[in-house]
Amino acid sequence: MTPRTYAPPRLGARIDLDLSKNEGPRSDRISLNVIDRIDDLVRRYPDTSDLRSRLAGMHGLSPDQILLTAGGDDALFRCFLSRSGSGAFAVATRPTFEMIPIYADQVGVRLVEVGWPGGPFPIRAFVDAARGADVAFVVSPNNPTGSVITESDLRSIAEAVPLVVLDAAYAEFADVDPTPVALSLGNVVVVRTLSKAYGLAGLRVGYLLGPDDLIDEIGSHGGPYPVSALSAAIALQRLDDREGVRSTIMEIRSERAAFAETLSGLGVRSRPSQGNFVLVEHADADQIAETCAELGIGVRRFPGRPGLEQAIRITMPGNAADFARLERAITTALSRIPHPPTRPADPEEVPR
Ligand SMILES: Cc1ncc(COP(=O)(O)O)c(C=O)c1O
């Protein structure tokens, strides 16, 4: 069978505000201040030790506990590679970040998926399914629902499987960052990225944090230079702008709350989200997405993804003008729908 590939729906040419990919907002403080070093930066293989040390320091770790990767994607892929082999099996939730089942297919790891439509983590079902698994993948805040796992559920999973990969790509937007607890457990590695809160998706800089022996072992899978010298230099510059990053995160968190309120005022319920996006569920999801597209705004639909037939994922733009435009568009889209919206099941009612 041909492995699945990543093929999100294409946005039409008329889109000038793309809110479909959970990218972070634009920063006006990024400049190519490496121009005087450009000759060496492009000629030599990258030395990314400064970036590694800086990120390790940010998390209070030593550089041996961090693996730089080409985005969080590459970190996940290396985790899969490190656990591939005959009879290998992994467990994850459904829905979750779509590259997880795709990578499982690509490396031939059998993936068992446990439903987590939102609300509390389905810990009993997950631990049952994880019996005998080589690795568990947990995304928190989860994409596309925005739900989070609790510390005690994470501990229970770490007791049940030899390796847990916690994908915390959206941790900066959450009330609680699960990274410190995860790293205290001894068999958990954490995927992080500069693509979201730092707004650097185009640079492809991610990293994996964990105990040094696991980092060493997982790092032995894949190529030796996942992050280019230019990416590393610009990433370091962005990490210096702590105030800029902090205010972006605050802006997105407040947009997320305001958007949920707007939706609720329009009679539509959204899932409580801890990411930089909101998942809206509506019987007329296609029509809403179509109206947004007509108004130049791209949102994410999930064709062929079970359980997401009525879902639209919308990235919070992180600036007032675009946010006002999004609110106008969603109001217009809902005003064109003649009958009352379908309410999703209350996440609290989802069986554990
Ligand atoms: C949960 C999650 N993990 C990882 C990634 C990969 O991000 P990147 O490879 O840009 O770091 C994404 C991107 O959308 C994501 O949603």
The ligand as an ORCA input file, in Angstrom:
! r2SCAN-3c Opt
* xyz 0 1
  C       1.010     19.504     16.955
  C       2.025     19.861     15.926
  N       3.246     19.340     16.017
  C       4.191     19.634     15.126
  C       3.933     20.478     14.087
  C       5.019     20.721     13.105
  O       5.425     22.010     13.126
  P       6.830     22.443     12.545
  O       7.383     21.270     11.792
  O       6.552     23.605     11.687
  O       7.644     22.758     13.739
  C       2.662     21.041     13.932
  C       2.363     21.939     12.805
  O       1.284     22.341     12.551
  C       1.684     20.719     14.887
  O       0.450     21.195     14.798
*
